[in-house]
Amino acid sequence: MKFISFNTLSAFVVVACVFGYVVSCTHENMAPPPPASTTPPINRGNDVLLPGNMTPGDTTQWKMDKAHSSVLWSTNYVGAAGLLTGRFNQFGTANVTDDKALMYQTKGQPLLDSSWAFYESEPTKTYINGYVQINTSNTGEPARDTGCNITNLFTVKIIPGVQNLTIQNLAKIQSTAVTFDTESPGYIVTLNLTWQGGLAAPLTQSVSGKLSYVKRAVVGAGGAAPYSVFGLQLEFQFNCRDYGITSTSISDKVDIQCNMNFNNK
């Protein structure tokens, strides 16, 4: 049996070392692979959803489903402790101009909820106007809702059978710009928030928010009366001190979440 000579083995080791050095130098000159993306793939369709005159039975006209929608608020208790939360019982998607800021003798929606439009792939055409009645803030504690909340928010108690859209009881939003959110399938919205609060006159300030589209889906497919639904979720934050709210029970920052559901029944 023959063994590899010492000289042959040495030559083999030298060749292997040179090859390894060349390979390592080559790799040093190569650009590192790009980092994995943390942004999920963004897929948008071409849905166009409009209210029209909200005619019942017209499936091309979308109606806000108030019974299954909500406007929620939250803020920190005494500025640092756990959350205080609540909702507004009365709200809508109407453009409340000064001539419409009135008392309405009705239990239903005082104005048509038709001041919005949504274009999934053309956000410059999308807009939304909305309002809440401040005195309908509902924390689940009636004594607080009809007591200190009324005083601290500078409004008046609810009158049964009346929808109060007067200036002192009205907070409203109007979108001024909608753009794609590059980090998600949603949208960035610039809003004008108008509210009087504890001031002598209503103040309008620009705030930024996020809008999400819950895609259109069919309910009751295959049944006698199928219909479609979709949702829009809007979130934004504002500083209540700018509007004259001085209560030390709440933080400066108030978060608002609007969950709007629509159907074409």
NUROBA-918430 format. One line per field, with one value per residue (C-alpha): x, z, y; residue number from 1. Coordinates in nm, 3 decimals. Last residue first. Example, Ala and Ser with C-alpha at 12.3 -4.5 7.8 and 13.67 -1.06 7.14 Angstrom:
c1 <- 1.367:1.230 .
c3 <- 0.714:0.780 .
c2 <- -0.106:-0.450 .
n <- 2:1 .
//
This chain:
c1 <- -7.988:-7.647:-7.464:-7.224:-7.026:-6.839:-6.603:-6.473:-6.191:-6.096:-5.795:-5.782:-5.453:-5.436:-5.515:-5.837:-5.947:-5.768:-6.064:-5.950:-6.109:-6.061:-6.045:-5.665:-5.664:-5.845:-5.534:-5.630:-5.590:-5.705:-5.852:-6.088:-6.230:-6.433:-6.643:-6.810:-7.138:-7.320:-7.670:-7.835:-8.216:-8.352:-8.037:-7.746:-7.513:-7.653:-7.400:-7.165:-6.831:-6.674:-6.332:-6.269:-6.095:-5.867:-5.822:-5.542:-5.538:-5.377:-5.517:-5.587:-5.755:-6.087:-6.200:-6.564:-6.631:-6.595:-6.393:-6.484:-6.563:-6.617:-6.534:-6.405:-6.158:-6.019:-5.881:-5.574:-5.607:-5.335:-5.462:-5.464:-5.300:-5.001:-4.658:-4.689:-5.017:-5.190:-5.320:-5.636:-5.658:-5.898:-6.124:-6.396:-6.460:-6.729:-6.786:-7.131:-7.300:-7.219:-7.279:-7.630:-7.675:-7.904:-8.122:-8.442:-8.686:-8.569:-8.367:-8.007:-7.819:-7.621:-7.262:-6.938:-6.746:-6.657:-7.015:-7.187:-6.925:-6.958:-7.328:-7.536:-7.257:-7.114:-7.441:-7.518:-7.194:-7.164:-6.918:-7.164:-7.097:-7.437:-7.382:-7.109:-7.330:-7.088:-7.005:-6.885:-6.740:-6.550:-6.348:-6.202:-6.129:-5.759:-5.753:-5.780:-5.727:-5.994:-6.225:-6.450:-6.708:-6.857:-7.129:-7.429:-7.557:-7.878:-7.944:-8.145:-8.086:-8.371:-8.539:-8.667:-8.737:-8.415:-8.226:-8.002:-7.656:-7.794:-7.743:-7.391:-7.294:-7.317:-7.160:-7.314:-7.160:-7.344:-7.323:-7.541:-7.449:-7.096:-6.867:-6.664:-6.327:-6.111:-5.779:-5.551:-5.349:-5.129:-5.323:-5.577:-5.742:-5.578:-5.789:-6.033:-6.307:-6.536:-6.758:-6.966:-7.132:-7.369:-7.690:-7.564:-7.557:-7.440:-7.612:-7.455:-7.630:-7.574:-7.795:-8.105:-8.350:-8.366:-8.247:-7.930:-7.934:-7.601:-7.389:-7.076:-6.834:-6.574:-6.373:-6.057:-5.843:-5.548:-5.280:-4.994:-4.741:-4.645:-4.364:-4.092:-3.874:-3.584:-3.249:-3.072:-2.800:-2.446:-2.255:-1.968:-1.610:-1.561:-1.691:-1.410:-1.153:-1.283:-1.273:-0.916:-0.802:-0.969:-0.803:-0.463:-0.512:-0.619:-0.319:-0.080:-0.237:-0.206:0.159:0.232:0.063:0.267:0.593:0.516:0.448:0.104:0.120:0.139:0.000 .
c3 <- 0.066:-0.045:0.288:0.485:0.807:0.964:1.254:1.368:1.623:1.810:2.039:2.287:2.389:2.670:2.931:3.127:3.484:3.491:3.314:3.123:2.781:2.592:2.241:2.213:2.546:2.377:2.176:1.880:1.761:1.452:1.342:1.051:0.970:0.652:0.606:0.334:0.282:-0.003:-0.033:-0.080:-0.076:-0.147:-0.048:-0.258:-0.104:0.228:0.277:-0.006:0.068:0.001:0.152:0.492:0.390:0.639:0.694:0.903:1.057:1.047:1.212:1.084:1.327:1.318:1.627:1.707:1.899:2.258:2.352:2.600:2.334:2.003:1.766:1.410:1.302:0.951:0.831:0.650:0.568:0.516:0.345:0.400:0.228:0.458:0.474:0.166:0.295:-0.017:-0.004:0.112:0.146:0.292:0.493:0.687:1.052:1.291:1.659:1.745:2.072:2.093:1.719:1.725:1.591:1.874:1.766:1.968:2.082:2.443:2.515:2.588:2.842:2.743:2.629:2.773:2.762:3.132:3.234:3.026:3.121:3.487:3.502:3.239:3.130:3.482:3.642:3.348:3.376:3.057:2.915:2.665:2.495:2.360:2.466:2.203:1.902:1.651:1.295:0.958:0.623:0.410:0.091:-0.175:-0.520:-0.445:-0.316:-0.665:-0.632:-0.371:-0.458:-0.162:-0.142:0.152:0.238:0.207:0.559:0.500:0.792:1.115:1.152:1.354:1.677:1.524:1.615:1.480:1.662:1.422:1.263:0.909:0.808:0.949:0.728:0.867:0.597:0.667:0.774:1.103:1.480:1.785:2.059:2.098:2.254:2.568:2.714:3.005:2.985:3.274:3.468:3.336:3.223:3.503:3.322:2.984:2.675:2.461:2.211:2.000:1.703:1.608:1.326:1.331:1.402:1.183:0.867:0.625:0.291:-0.047:-0.375:-0.665:-0.499:-0.523:-0.281:-0.049:-0.221:-0.057:-0.276:-0.430:-0.159:-0.355:-0.356:-0.631:-0.596:-0.807:-0.614:-0.386:-0.295:-0.071:0.014:0.380:0.474:0.681:0.373:0.413:0.411:0.073:0.005:0.078:-0.218:-0.337:-0.292:0.026:-0.150:-0.410:-0.137:0.040:-0.281:-0.358:-0.003:-0.010:-0.342:-0.206:0.106:-0.095:-0.328:-0.033:0.136:-0.182:-0.224:0.131:0.075:-0.238:-0.063:0.235:0.005:-0.019:0.110:-0.101:0.000 .
c2 <- 4.732:4.857:4.830:5.047:5.017:5.310:5.252:5.591:5.586:5.902:5.938:6.228:6.386:6.641:6.376:6.361:6.423:6.759:6.923:7.231:7.176:7.503:7.360:7.359:7.177:6.886:6.796:6.577:6.218:6.031:5.698:5.625:5.282:5.238:4.926:4.722:4.540:4.370:4.227:3.889:3.871:3.522:3.337:3.218:3.474:3.596:3.875:3.968:4.136:4.476:4.525:4.674:4.998:5.167:5.542:5.688:6.034:6.375:6.686:7.038:7.276:7.459:7.648:7.722:8.044:8.167:7.861:7.589:7.329:7.507:7.223:7.196:6.927:6.977:6.647:6.516:6.147:5.887:5.572:5.198:4.900:4.952:5.118:5.343:5.493:5.622:5.979:6.158:6.537:6.797:6.567:6.747:6.672:6.789:6.854:6.990:7.072:7.444:7.488:7.343:6.991:6.877:6.584:6.614:6.342:6.365:6.681:6.583:6.792:7.098:7.160:7.292:6.963:6.983:7.066:6.799:6.540:6.636:6.548:6.371:6.137:6.108:6.004:5.777:5.575:5.367:5.618:5.765:6.098:6.207:6.569:6.610:6.536:6.389:6.495:6.371:6.460:6.209:6.228:6.002:6.145:6.204:5.846:5.698:5.321:5.246:5.534:5.616:5.893:6.083:6.333:6.102:6.045:6.246:6.479:6.453:6.078:5.935:6.044:6.366:6.727:6.872:7.149:7.339:7.353:7.317:7.681:7.668:7.372:7.020:6.803:6.463:6.135:6.094:6.085:6.023:5.775:5.904:5.648:5.608:5.532:5.641:5.464:5.380:5.637:5.917:6.223:6.216:5.922:5.863:5.922:5.725:5.803:5.585:5.663:5.360:5.169:4.871:5.062:5.346:5.135:5.403:5.357:5.279:5.351:5.109:4.847:5.069:4.905:5.203:5.524:5.653:5.964:5.868:5.703:5.611:5.317:5.276:4.955:4.937:4.692:4.742:4.490:4.594:4.325:4.342:4.582:4.414:4.357:4.116:4.289:4.319:4.062:4.181:4.333:4.114:4.234:4.035:3.725:3.741:3.786:3.476:3.271:3.375:3.295:2.954:2.868:2.974:2.762:2.456:2.489:2.510:2.207:1.998:2.095:1.988:1.652:1.586:1.678:1.451:1.157:1.007:0.649:0.338:0.000 .
n <- 265:264:263:262:261:260:259:258:257:256:255:254:253:252:251:250:249:248:247:246:245:244:243:242:241:240:239:238:237:236:235:234:233:232:231:230:229:228:227:226:225:224:223:222:221:220:219:218:217:216:215:214:213:212:211:210:209:208:207:206:205:204:203:202:201:200:199:198:197:196:195:194:193:192:191:190:189:188:187:186:185:184:183:182:181:180:179:178:177:176:175:174:173:172:171:170:169:168:167:166:165:164:163:162:161:160:159:158:157:156:155:154:153:152:151:150:149:148:147:146:145:144:143:142:141:140:139:138:137:136:135:134:133:132:131:130:129:128:127:126:125:124:123:122:121:120:119:118:117:116:115:114:113:112:111:110:109:108:107:106:105:104:103:102:101:100:99:98:97:96:95:94:93:92:91:90:89:88:87:86:85:84:83:82:81:80:79:78:77:76:75:74:73:72:71:70:69:68:67:66:65:64:63:62:61:60:59:58:57:56:55:54:53:52:51:50:49:48:47:46:45:44:43:42:41:40:39:38:37:36:35:34:33:32:31:30:29:28:27:26:25:24:23:22:21:20:19:18:17:16:15:14:13:12:11:10:9:8:7:6:5:4:3:2:1 .
//
